[in-house]
Amino acid sequence: MSSTKSPRPKIIAPQHQPLMNEIGNRIKTLRLEKEKGLIEMANEIGISRNEYSHLEQGKIYFKFSTLLRILDYYEISFTDFIKGL
């Protein structure tokens, strides 16, 4: 039986790190304001706990659709989200 692994996330380019950190911090703040756990949120949007954790820490690039699922969950428009960055 062979297992298929997801490809390793691409390393964040140094010039993108501040933005990725800011996005991750904003997502984490939203989660904490709603008193949601990391695992609970990962399950809600359909990604692994590890991926969600890395997203909040600004350690990985993520799909735009993942960000949109998070914003939909919190009922925040993309425009409002980026205004807060």
Secondary structure by P-SEA (a helix, b strand, c coil): cbbbbccccccccccaaaaaaaaaaaaaaaaaaacccaaaaaaaacccaaaaaaaaaccbbbbaaaaaaaaaaacccaaaaaaac
